[in-house]
Amino acid sequence: MKKDRHIFNLFEMFSMITAVFVVGFTAVLILTIIVKGFPYLGETFFSEEVQFSIRMSLYTASISTCICLFLGVPTAYALTKTSFPFKKICQIIIELPLSMPYLVLGLSLLLIFSSDFGKALKEMGIRVVFDKNGIILAQTVVNLPYVVRFVRNAFEEVDERLEFISGSLGASKWERFITITLPLSKNAIISTIILTWSRGLGEFGATLMLVGATRMKTETLTTSVYLNLATGDTGAAMASATIILIISFTSLFITNWLGRKNDPKSRMKDVTLR
């Protein structure tokens, strides 16, 4: 018994030391961005180029997040609440991009939209390659598997007994989805939206392959960091990185706050305090 307790104490100490190391290393990375970028933040933020990249990032991330939600929620519902042939294989195919380099995804998109299909779309007025529409498409392709996985996990946590009781009382599947599944998954879906939007702001690899890095045309915040580093302007690059960090921190704070509000233990504590 004493030996087991001794081993547990050693493991606990090792865990704490490891956690301190990870936190310290991450803090150094974040502080480096802040220290190097903050002195240039004011000057860079009000430059025409950076303001263009901020607008482009906010616009494309917002549109791609809406598309991911529009496609991801029905897909997640199909994977959790319906039965169809080869469902497991379909799930693997949807989540396969999670383990692929984003450069490869961007290259695939470039090959598709540089083909006759892409040229036909271009003649119809739908430009993708070297256009802001390509940024939206790249962000959507990269983030959609995350949305499907997170929303699917949220739907799987919904108590099936509630849906069964609702169905036995005459509610259709659509009514069950609207009145039970969706409300019970609300906070998880909101957190997914915020994280997806934040990830869209930081997407770079697939975007670079599909639309390139052209100043004041396809320039997002991450592209601005890349272009400024390429031209030797480290201060402007770190200032752009600081802006991304601020937006990411805000998004993560909101996500954690929503998670806390959704935590049963937290709700019980709030009720007790009242």
Buried (B, 14 or more C-beta within 10 A) or exposed (E): EEEEEEEEEEEEEEEEEEEEEEEEEEEEEEEEBBEBBEEBBEEBBEBEBBEBBBEBBBBBBBBBBBBBBEBBBEBBBBBBBEEEEEEEEBBEEBBEBEEEEBEEBBBBBBEBBBEEEBEEBBEEEEBBBBBBBBBBBBBBBBBBBBBBBBBBBBBEEBEEEBBEEBBEEEBEBEEBBEBBBBEBBEBBBBBBBBBBBBBBBBBBBBBBBBBBBEBEBBBBBBBBBBBBBEEEBEBBBBBBBBBBBEBBEEBBEBBEEBBBEBEEEEEEEEEEEE
